[in-house]
Structures are given as structure tokens and as C-alpha cells.
Amino acid sequence: MTSDTSTEPQLLGMLERALSAGCAASVRAAAKLGVADALGDTPATAEELAVAIGADPDALRRLLRSLTCHEVFAEDPDGRFVHTGLSLLLRTGTPDSVHHLVLWLTEPWSWELWGRLEEAVRTGKDVFVDLHGREFFDQLHAAWPQSAEVFDLAMTQASRQSAAAVAGVLPLSGARTVADIGGGQGFLLASLLERHPGVRGILFDRPDVVAGADARLREGGALAERARLVAGDCRETVPADADAYVFKNVLGMNDEDAVVVLRNVVATARGGARVIIVENLVDDGPGQRFSTAMDLRMLLTVGGRKHTRRGLLSLVERAGLVVTDVRPVDSYQHMIVATTPARPAR
């Protein structure tokens, strides 16, 4: 293979991108092998790490060499490996760990789906049902229970990572009750209640999800007296007795279902109730590489999407909500603040 020297950087860049699955596989392998935990705070050789994790020394050195090119681990002048800011995130049991998130994003079933992206782009539909014969989450829980467990752990990590940042900017002044719709285990709701001692909260999600709510929200927990756990499906109804409704990474479904969910709030909530939507946008902010990749993954699995700024605003307006503010939360999340329309006097 030869190339003009003026185009060589572009050629190499394209080939590196074509092999980027190798980076994902390498990060997954390091997580599965427990390399980050084995390394600890002391520099170690590949041979020492191989003994600790039960791996082939030469193959492990090759894996680490590849990862250092992506700044996941680094090699010192003596040939020993040390942590970087990225590799530290692969450790388990730390507050900032993304170990389970990395595993979830690289689960074995995902590789075959990526190979069918062309088909999904041609049709505009997911390929999952055609491939496996049932909807994504039905297949996940029925056929891949270990992967379902990884999903639960990954969502817990994701919630913990972002709860503090989101809670710090959510506008709740004057609100008496906040409902976290599709709030998972309630890490965000717990963070909101801790920040706003005068506010009560409702955690609303599927029965199996709220059953595993954060211990702070359950009976006997520090926030239990101010929290209510409610099981339900937001595509059918939402609680009526809240002043503010929070939707964090919930509206990645198809557009029609997203509008139905938001209209449920319009139909149920009092006039002037706040509706706060936190999402990753595919066309705004430095988190676009992450958001656009997640957008394609959602297309493949559930036919859902991450939204553009204009697209999400359009859904909010179609539902009958009045947008009052749009602002970034951090480098990869945005927040839309809207209100329900005033109800006519009777």
C-alpha cells in the first residue's frame, strides 16, 4: 500500500477509524480482566500484571501497548505500566468508576448489531427484532440474564455519575413536590431532596425498578419520609400531584411515544407545572462523539434516538408545553425547561 505523502495522514486516520472496534474491544478486555484493579498505585510490568490476573504476559503486553495509544494506561521509561486518568475509571468500587458502563456498551451481542448498521440506515428501523425475534428488553431479560445484570449495574453507575451535576442546576425554587419520571433507582431524586430540604419527591418507574430504589428513599432511609415510590408506565400516565416533572434520558424512544409521554404531563399536571428534560444532544456541545454514537446504537436496538436541539424542542412544543429555557448541564448533557399551559378557569 503506497500513498502520496500529502495524503498519508488522512489515509492513516481513515484506517485507524476503520479499526476503532479494536479500541472498544481492548477497553472491554481490560475491564473483564481486571487490569486496572491489579495495577493499583504502583507501576508494574506486564509480566507482574499477567501473574496477578492470570493472563499470558506477551498477549497482555500487546493489549496494554494498544491501550496506551488511546491514553488508557501509560508506559514509563523502564517499561512498567502506570495509571492515567482514563484507566483509573476502569477500577471497580470507586465513586467515579465506569467499569460496568464500559461492559454494557461493549456486550458481545452488540458487535453483530453494528455489522447491520447499513440495513438500519436504509430502512430507518431497528434490526434487533428481525435478528432475535423479540423486542430488545424482552430478549435481554429472557436470553441474556448476565447482560441484564450488567445493564442494571451500568445504569446505576450512569446515574451516580450525573446525579450531582444535574441536581446542582435543576430549577426547583418554589416547588413543593418533584416527580422523577423514569427515574430508575432514584439517585437523581435523592440528590435533589438532599439539596432542597423543603421539597418532597416522587420516584416513578416500572415496578421492578422502583422495588430496587436507592436505600435513602426506601422505608427506614434518610429521605423516606419525603419520598414516595410509585410504579407505572409513563406512556400511560404520570403522577398528578407534582409541581415539577423531571425526565432525564427518558425520551430516547420513537418521536410519537415521546410526544405521548409529554402530553400525559400536560393532561395530568396542574397549569404552570415545570417540566425539566435532560438529554444528550447530537448537534450541540463537546460530547457529540458520544451522543452521535449512542444515537446509532439506539437506532439499532430499539428504533429510538438521541435528539438534535431543534428536534427535541419540536417534540416538547408538539406536546403543548411552553419552553422557557435551554441550557447546558455539562459537556454532554443539556436541559430544557418548560411549563404546562394554564388551565382555563371553570
C-alpha positions as CSV (number, residue, x, y, z in Angstrom):
1,M,0.0,0.0,0.0
2,T,1.5,3.3,-1.1
3,S,0.3,6.9,-0.8
4,D,1.2,10.4,-1.6
5,T,2.9,12.0,1.4
6,S,0.4,14.8,1.4
7,T,-2.5,12.4,1.9
8,E,-0.7,10.0,4.2
9,P,-2.1,11.5,7.5
10,Q,-5.7,11.3,6.1
11,L,-5.1,7.7,4.9
12,L,-3.8,6.7,8.3
13,G,-6.6,8.5,10.1
14,M,-9.2,6.7,8.0
15,L,-7.6,3.2,8.6
16,E,-7.4,3.9,12.3
17,R,-11.1,4.8,12.3
18,A,-11.9,1.6,10.4
19,L,-10.1,-0.3,13.1
20,S,-11.7,1.6,16.0
21,A,-13.6,-1.5,17.1
22,G,-10.2,-2.7,18.2
23,C,-10.1,0.1,20.8
24,A,-13.5,-0.8,22.1
25,A,-12.6,-4.5,22.3
26,S,-9.3,-3.6,24.1
27,V,-11.1,-1.5,26.7
28,R,-13.6,-4.3,27.3
29,A,-10.8,-6.8,27.6
30,A,-9.0,-4.7,30.2
31,A,-12.2,-4.3,32.2
32,K,-13.1,-8.0,32.0
33,L,-9.5,-9.0,33.0
34,G,-9.5,-6.5,35.9
35,V,-6.2,-4.9,34.8
36,A,-7.0,-1.5,36.4
37,D,-7.6,-3.1,39.8
38,A,-4.5,-5.3,39.5
39,L,-2.3,-2.3,38.7
40,G,-3.2,-0.3,41.7
41,D,-1.0,2.7,42.6
42,T,2.4,1.1,42.0
43,P,4.0,0.8,38.5
44,A,4.1,-2.8,37.3
45,T,5.4,-4.8,34.4
46,A,3.2,-6.7,32.0
47,E,4.7,-9.9,33.5
48,E,3.7,-8.9,37.0
49,L,0.2,-7.9,35.9
50,A,-0.1,-11.2,34.0
51,V,0.6,-13.2,37.1
52,A,-2.0,-11.1,39.1
53,I,-4.8,-11.6,36.6
54,G,-3.9,-15.0,35.1
55,A,-3.1,-13.9,31.6
56,D,-0.4,-14.6,29.0
57,P,2.4,-12.0,29.6
58,D,3.1,-11.4,25.9
59,A,-0.5,-11.0,24.9
60,L,-1.1,-8.7,27.9
61,R,1.8,-6.5,26.9
62,R,0.3,-6.3,23.4
63,L,-3.1,-5.3,24.8
64,L,-1.5,-2.6,27.1
65,R,0.6,-1.3,24.2
66,S,-2.6,-0.7,22.2
67,L,-4.4,0.9,25.1
68,T,-1.6,3.3,25.8
69,C,-2.0,4.7,22.3
70,H,-5.5,5.7,23.5
71,E,-4.2,7.1,26.8
72,V,-5.7,4.2,28.7
73,F,-2.7,3.3,30.9
74,A,0.8,4.7,30.2
75,E,4.2,3.1,30.0
76,D,7.2,4.6,31.9
77,P,10.8,4.7,30.6
78,D,11.5,1.4,32.4
79,G,8.8,-0.5,30.6
80,R,6.4,-0.5,33.5
81,F,2.8,0.4,33.2
82,V,1.1,3.1,35.3
83,H,-2.4,4.6,35.5
84,T,-3.8,7.5,33.6
85,G,-7.0,9.5,34.3
86,L,-8.8,7.2,31.8
87,S,-7.6,3.9,33.2
88,L,-8.5,4.9,36.7
89,L,-12.1,4.9,35.6
90,L,-11.9,1.2,34.9
91,R,-11.3,0.3,38.6
92,T,-14.2,-1.2,40.4
93,G,-15.7,0.0,43.7
94,T,-14.7,3.7,43.3
95,P,-17.2,6.6,43.1
96,D,-16.2,7.6,39.6
97,S,-15.9,4.0,38.2
98,V,-17.4,3.4,34.7
99,H,-16.4,-0.3,34.7
100,H,-19.9,-1.6,34.2
101,L,-20.8,1.1,31.7
102,V,-17.9,0.1,29.6
103,L,-19.0,-3.6,29.7
104,W,-22.6,-2.6,28.9
105,L,-21.5,-0.6,25.8
106,T,-19.4,-3.5,24.5
107,E,-21.6,-6.5,25.3
108,P,-21.0,-9.4,22.9
109,W,-24.4,-9.1,21.3
110,S,-23.7,-5.5,20.3
111,W,-21.0,-6.5,17.7
112,E,-23.4,-8.2,15.4
113,L,-25.8,-5.3,15.5
114,W,-23.1,-2.8,14.5
115,G,-22.4,-5.0,11.5
116,R,-26.0,-4.4,10.4
117,L,-25.9,-0.6,10.6
118,E,-26.2,-0.3,6.8
119,E,-29.5,-2.1,6.9
120,A,-30.8,0.1,9.7
121,V,-29.8,3.3,7.8
122,R,-31.5,2.0,4.6
123,T,-34.8,1.2,6.4
124,G,-34.7,3.7,9.3
125,K,-35.7,0.9,11.6
126,D,-34.1,-1.2,14.3
127,V,-32.6,-4.6,13.2
128,F,-33.0,-6.2,16.6
129,V,-36.4,-7.8,16.3
130,D,-35.5,-9.2,12.9
131,L,-32.3,-10.7,14.3
132,H,-33.6,-12.1,17.6
133,G,-37.4,-12.4,17.1
134,R,-38.4,-10.2,20.0
135,E,-38.0,-6.7,21.4
136,F,-34.7,-5.7,22.8
137,F,-35.5,-5.6,26.6
138,D,-37.6,-8.8,26.3
139,Q,-34.6,-10.6,24.7
140,L,-32.2,-9.1,27.2
141,H,-34.0,-10.4,30.3
142,A,-35.1,-13.7,28.8
143,A,-32.0,-14.8,26.9
144,W,-29.1,-12.8,28.4
145,P,-29.6,-12.5,32.2
146,Q,-26.0,-11.8,32.8
147,S,-26.1,-8.9,30.4
148,A,-29.3,-7.7,32.0
149,E,-27.4,-7.6,35.3
150,V,-24.6,-5.6,33.6
151,F,-27.3,-3.2,32.3
152,D,-28.7,-2.6,35.9
153,L,-25.2,-2.0,37.3
154,A,-24.3,0.3,34.3
155,M,-27.4,2.4,34.8
156,T,-26.6,2.7,38.5
157,Q,-23.1,4.0,37.6
158,A,-24.5,6.4,35.0
159,S,-27.0,7.8,37.4
160,R,-24.4,8.2,40.1
161,Q,-22.0,9.9,37.7
162,S,-24.5,12.6,36.6
163,A,-26.9,13.0,39.6
164,A,-24.8,15.6,41.4
165,A,-24.2,17.7,38.2
166,V,-27.9,17.6,37.2
167,A,-29.2,18.2,40.7
168,G,-26.9,21.3,41.0
169,V,-28.6,23.1,38.1
170,L,-32.2,21.9,38.2
171,P,-34.5,24.9,38.9
172,L,-36.7,23.9,41.8
173,S,-37.2,27.2,43.6
174,G,-40.8,27.4,44.8
175,A,-41.6,23.7,44.0
176,R,-43.1,21.6,46.8
177,T,-43.1,18.2,45.1
178,V,-40.8,17.0,42.3
179,A,-41.6,13.8,40.3
180,D,-38.7,12.0,38.7
181,I,-40.3,10.2,35.7
182,G,-38.5,7.1,34.6
183,G,-36.1,7.9,37.4
184,G,-34.6,4.4,37.8
185,Q,-33.3,3.7,41.3
186,G,-33.7,7.4,42.3
187,F,-30.1,8.7,42.6
188,L,-31.1,12.0,41.0
189,L,-34.2,12.3,43.1
190,A,-32.2,11.6,46.3
191,S,-29.7,14.2,45.3
192,L,-32.5,16.7,44.7
193,L,-34.1,16.0,48.0
194,E,-30.7,16.4,49.8
195,R,-30.1,19.8,48.1
196,H,-33.7,21.0,48.7
197,P,-34.8,20.1,52.3
198,G,-38.2,21.6,51.8
199,V,-39.1,19.6,48.7
200,R,-40.9,16.2,48.6
201,G,-40.3,13.7,45.9
202,I,-42.0,11.0,43.8
203,L,-39.9,8.3,42.1
204,F,-41.9,6.9,39.1
205,D,-40.8,3.9,37.1
206,R,-41.6,0.3,36.3
207,P,-42.5,-1.9,39.4
208,D,-39.3,-4.0,39.2
209,V,-37.2,-0.8,39.0
210,V,-38.7,1.1,42.0
211,A,-38.5,-2.1,44.0
212,G,-34.7,-1.7,43.9
213,A,-34.8,2.1,44.7
214,D,-31.9,3.8,46.5
215,A,-31.9,2.9,50.2
216,R,-32.2,6.6,51.1
217,L,-35.7,6.6,49.6
218,R,-37.0,3.3,50.9
219,E,-38.6,2.7,54.3
220,G,-36.1,3.5,57.0
221,G,-33.9,5.5,54.7
222,A,-32.8,9.1,55.5
223,L,-35.2,10.6,52.9
224,A,-38.0,8.1,53.1
225,E,-40.4,10.4,54.9
226,R,-40.2,12.9,52.0
227,A,-40.2,10.4,49.1
228,R,-43.0,8.3,47.5
229,L,-42.2,5.3,45.3
230,V,-44.8,4.9,42.5
231,A,-44.9,2.1,39.9
232,G,-46.2,2.8,36.5
233,D,-45.6,3.4,32.8
234,C,-45.1,7.0,31.7
235,R,-46.5,6.1,28.2
236,E,-49.9,5.5,30.0
237,T,-50.0,8.0,32.9
238,V,-47.9,10.1,35.3
239,P,-48.5,11.2,38.9
240,A,-50.8,14.2,39.1
241,D,-49.6,15.9,42.3
242,A,-46.2,17.4,41.4
243,D,-45.1,20.9,40.8
244,A,-42.1,19.8,38.8
245,Y,-41.5,16.8,36.5
246,V,-38.1,15.6,35.6
247,F,-37.3,13.5,32.6
248,K,-33.6,12.5,32.5
249,N,-32.6,10.4,29.4
250,V,-36.2,9.1,29.1
251,L,-37.3,10.5,25.8
252,G,-34.9,8.4,23.6
253,M,-37.9,6.4,22.3
254,N,-39.6,7.0,19.0
255,D,-40.9,10.5,18.5
256,E,-44.6,9.6,18.7
257,D,-44.2,7.8,22.0
258,A,-42.1,10.8,23.3
259,V,-44.9,13.2,22.5
260,V,-47.5,10.9,24.2
261,V,-45.4,10.8,27.4
262,L,-45.1,14.6,27.5
263,R,-48.8,15.0,26.7
264,N,-49.6,12.8,29.7
265,V,-48.0,15.5,31.8
266,V,-50.0,18.3,30.1
267,A,-53.2,16.3,30.6
268,T,-52.5,15.4,34.2
269,A,-50.4,18.2,35.9
270,R,-51.7,21.5,37.1
271,G,-51.3,24.5,34.8
272,G,-47.9,26.1,35.1
273,A,-46.1,23.0,36.4
274,R,-42.4,22.8,35.4
275,V,-41.2,20.1,33.1
276,I,-37.5,19.6,33.0
277,I,-35.9,17.5,30.3
278,V,-32.3,16.4,30.5
279,E,-30.8,14.7,27.4
280,N,-27.7,14.3,25.3
281,L,-28.0,16.3,22.1
282,V,-26.3,15.1,18.9
283,D,-25.6,18.5,17.5
284,D,-24.5,20.7,20.4
285,G,-21.6,20.6,22.8
286,P,-18.2,18.7,23.0
287,G,-20.0,15.5,23.8
288,Q,-21.1,14.9,20.2
289,R,-18.9,11.9,19.6
290,F,-20.6,10.1,22.5
291,S,-24.1,11.3,21.7
292,T,-24.0,10.5,18.0
293,A,-22.6,7.0,18.7
294,M,-25.3,6.4,21.2
295,D,-27.9,7.7,18.7
296,L,-26.9,5.0,16.3
297,R,-26.8,2.3,19.0
298,M,-30.4,3.2,19.9
299,L,-31.4,3.0,16.2
300,L,-30.0,-0.5,16.1
301,T,-31.5,-1.8,19.3
302,V,-34.9,-0.1,19.9
303,G,-35.5,2.2,17.0
304,G,-35.0,5.1,19.3
305,R,-32.8,8.1,19.0
306,K,-30.8,10.9,20.6
307,H,-32.2,14.2,19.5
308,T,-31.0,17.4,17.9
309,R,-31.7,20.6,19.8
310,R,-34.3,21.6,17.3
311,G,-35.8,18.1,17.1
312,L,-36.3,17.8,20.9
313,L,-37.7,21.3,21.2
314,S,-40.2,20.4,18.4
315,L,-41.4,17.4,20.4
316,V,-41.8,19.5,23.5
317,E,-43.8,22.1,21.6
318,R,-45.9,19.4,19.9
319,A,-46.9,18.1,23.3
320,G,-48.3,21.5,24.2
321,L,-45.6,22.6,26.6
322,V,-44.2,26.1,26.7
323,V,-40.4,26.3,26.6
324,T,-38.8,28.8,28.9
325,D,-35.1,27.9,28.9
326,V,-32.5,25.7,27.2
327,R,-29.0,25.4,28.8
328,P,-26.1,23.0,29.1
329,V,-25.7,20.9,32.2
330,D,-22.1,19.8,31.4
331,S,-20.1,18.8,28.4
332,Y,-22.5,16.1,27.2
333,Q,-26.0,16.9,28.7
334,H,-28.5,19.7,28.0
335,M,-31.5,20.8,29.9
336,I,-34.8,22.1,28.5
337,V,-37.2,23.8,31.0
338,A,-40.8,24.1,30.0
339,T,-44.2,24.7,31.7
340,T,-47.6,23.1,31.2
341,P,-50.1,25.6,29.8
342,A,-52.5,27.4,32.1
343,R,-55.8,25.6,32.5
344,P,-59.0,27.5,31.6
345,A,-61.0,28.9,34.5
346,R,-64.1,26.9,35.4
